[in-house]
Amino acid sequence: MEFYRQASEAVERVLNKQTSVKSYAHSKRLLALVLETLKYQDVIKQLVGVTGLLDKEKKAIKIAKPQGDPIYLVMVLLHDLLFSKRQAIEAGSGPIKDAILRHKTRLRGELTKLRVKAGVTTNSDLGRKAESEGELIPRYLRINTNKIAFIDGVTKLAQLLGLREDKTSNEQPLASDAYRVVEHIPSLIAVHVRLSQRITSSDMYNSGEVILQDLASCMPPVVLLNELKTYGKRLASELDSQSHNMGTVIDATAAPGNKTTLLSSLMHNKGKLLAYEHMPKRFATLEKMVSVAGCANTQNVLGDFTHCDPFAHADVTHILLDPSCTGSGIVNRLDYLTEQDNDDREAHDDRLSALAAFQETIIGHAMKFPNVRRIVYSTCSVHEEENECVVMNSLIQHPDFRLASRDSCLPEWPTRGHSEPFGGDVGLAQSVIRCSPGTDRTNGFFVACFERVDTAEGARVAAAAPAKKRKNKNKNNKKKSKTKSQNQSSDV
Ligand SMILES: C[S@@+](CC[C@H](N)C(=O)[O-])C[C@H]1O[C@@H](n2cnc3c(N)ncnc32)[C@H](O)[C@@H]1O
C-alpha cells in the first residue's frame, strides 16, 4: 500500500498546487499512476459521489488513518480498480482497499452508466480530456469561404453529420447532434468534440472546405483586418480590401497555417498575403495547408521574419505576429502541471524571460515597417509576462505605436486584459483580449493590436515614457540577457 500512499500524496499536492508531478513522482510507475489518476479525476470523483463511498466507509477510513485527505487515496485505488490495464488494485491490504472492494460491483455498474450517458464505448474515452473538451470546450470548425460559401458549407456539413442548429448561447453545453454558429467570429461553428473524427475523415475536411480551428485562434486575423468586418449578417462580397486602401498583409509566424488561411479568406482571397515560417519542416506543413485551403492570394516565404528588410516592404500595412510562446493556455495538456514545480521555478522563469525577449524583438521588428498601420500580437499563453508585460514594454520602447481601442478589437468579447502590468491603466487593459478556458469555452489566449499614432502624438508619449521605462527596466534587462529558447516553446 505504500506505493498507493505515495501516489495519493502526490495527487493531493499537485491538485493543491503545492508541487509538480515531475518533482514528486520519483519513479516512472508512480508518475504514470499520478498522471492517469489526474486524467480520470472528474469521473472518479463522480463515482465516489454517486456511490456515497466516503460516507458509507467512514469507519474503515478512520482505522486506516491516511496522512492527508482520504479522497486522494481512494482516487488512486479507484484508478487501478477501474481504469488500469489489469483493472485490479495491486497486492497488499488495508482497510481502505477492503472498503473499496466492498463496493466493486456498484462502482463498475455506475461506470457503465457514465459510459452510456456520455455515449462512449471505452473507459479511456471517459478521461479528463474527453470530459473537459466535450462538455466545456466544443470543437470549433471554420467554413473556409475560399472554397465554399458559409451558408452552403453549413448546410452541407449539417446534412453530412445529421446536425440541427442550436440557437442557444455559447455558454450552454452542446449536444452531439447539434451545431452552433459562433458569435464574434465569421464563418465559425461549434460542434460536440465527439464529432471530431467524423469531420476529419470527411471529404469536406480533406478538400479544405472545413478547417478545425479553435475559437481563440481565429481572433487575431479578425482583429487585424477589422476594417474588413464580415461578421453579423453582411455578405463577404459587399466588402473588399481595395475600398479600405489596404496593402500587403504579413503573417510573420505562420505554420501550420491556421491564421494564414483565415486571413486569406477574410481578404476574400484577394490582395497579397505573405506567410513567413523559418522552420523547414513546419514550412512544408504550411505550404500544404495553404494549398488545400485554396489560398490564391498567399505567398509562403521560408525564412526568419526578423531578418527580412522592412524597407523593402513599403507596401505592407498589416502584420500578424503569433510567435512561439509557452503554450500555457492550451487546455488538456497534463504537462501544465509540471509548471508548478518550485524546484523548476528558475528554469521556468528563464524560459519565460527568453520567450518574452524574443516576443518583444519580433514586435519591434514589425514596427520598423515604414507603412505598417496595424500589428496584431497574440499568444496561446496565460502568463502576463508573455502578454500584457510584453505589450507594455513594446509601447514604452515604441512611442509611435499605441494600442488600438477596444472598439476595433472584438468589443463584444467580454474577457479583457489585466490592468496591473499596465500600471493600473484600465483603458489599456480593456483594449486587449484574453480568453480563459474556464469561462470562455476556448483555449487560454491573448490578443493585442498596435496601431501607428501620428507623429505629434508619438512625440508626446515618448516624452512621458521614461518614468514607466524605469519601472520596467529591471525586468526588461533580465529578459534581454537571456538566450532565446524557442525550442522550449509552443508552436501550435
Ligand atoms: C505559435 S506558432 C504559429 C501558429 C500559426 N500562427 C497558426 O495559427 O497556425 C509560431 C510559429 O512561428 C514560427 N517562428 C518563430 N519564430 C519565427 C521567425 N523569427 N520567423 C519566422 N517564423 C518563426 C515557429 O517556427 C512556429 O511555426
The ligand as a Tripos MOL2 file, in Angstrom:
@<TRIPOS>MOLECULE
LIG
   27    29     1     0     0
SMALL
NO_CHARGES

@<TRIPOS>ATOM
      1 C1          2.6440   29.7110  -32.4720 C.3       1 LIG1
      2 S1          3.2300   29.1290  -33.9650 S.3       1 LIG1
      3 C2          2.2080   29.9120  -35.1370 C.3       1 LIG1
      4 C3          0.8710   29.2600  -35.3430 C.3       1 LIG1
      5 C4          0.1560   29.8150  -36.5480 C.3       1 LIG1
      6 N1          0.0090   31.2470  -36.4500 N.3       1 LIG1
      7 C5         -1.2100   29.1860  -36.7400 C.2       1 LIG1
      8 O1         -2.1960   29.7620  -36.3130 O.co2     1 LIG1
      9 O2         -1.2870   28.1050  -37.3390 O.co2     1 LIG1
     10 C6          4.6950   30.0260  -34.1840 C.3       1 LIG1
     11 C7          5.3880   29.6800  -35.4830 C.3       1 LIG1
     12 O3          6.2980   30.7200  -35.7540 O.3       1 LIG1
     13 C8          7.4970   30.1820  -36.2290 C.3       1 LIG1
     14 N2          8.5450   31.1920  -35.9610 N.ar      1 LIG1
     15 C9          9.0850   31.5120  -34.7770 C.ar      1 LIG1
     16 N3          9.9700   32.4930  -34.9300 N.ar      1 LIG1
     17 C10         9.9750   32.8340  -36.2360 C.ar      1 LIG1
     18 C11        10.6680   33.7960  -37.0110 C.ar      1 LIG1
     19 N4         11.5610   34.6100  -36.4350 N.pl3     1 LIG1
     20 N5         10.4130   33.8820  -38.3280 N.ar      1 LIG1
     21 C12         9.5240   33.0480  -38.9050 C.ar      1 LIG1
     22 N6          8.8440   32.1020  -38.2260 N.ar      1 LIG1
     23 C13         9.0570   31.9970  -36.9090 C.ar      1 LIG1
     24 C14         7.6320   28.8910  -35.4660 C.3       1 LIG1
     25 O4          8.5130   28.0020  -36.1080 O.3       1 LIG1
     26 C15         6.1960   28.4160  -35.4500 C.3       1 LIG1
     27 O5          5.9220   27.6300  -36.5610 O.3       1 LIG1
@<TRIPOS>BOND
     1     1     2 1
     2     2     3 1
     3     2    10 1
     4     3     4 1
     5     4     5 1
     6     5     6 1
     7     5     7 1
     8     7     8 2
     9     7     9 1
    10    10    11 1
    11    11    12 1
    12    11    26 1
    13    12    13 1
    14    13    14 1
    15    13    24 1
    16    14    15 ar
    17    14    23 ar
    18    15    16 ar
    19    16    17 ar
    20    17    18 ar
    21    17    23 ar
    22    18    19 1
    23    18    20 ar
    24    20    21 ar
    25    21    22 ar
    26    22    23 ar
    27    24    25 1
    28    24    26 1
    29    26    27 1
@<TRIPOS>SUBSTRUCTURE
     1 LIG1         1 GROUP 0 **** ****
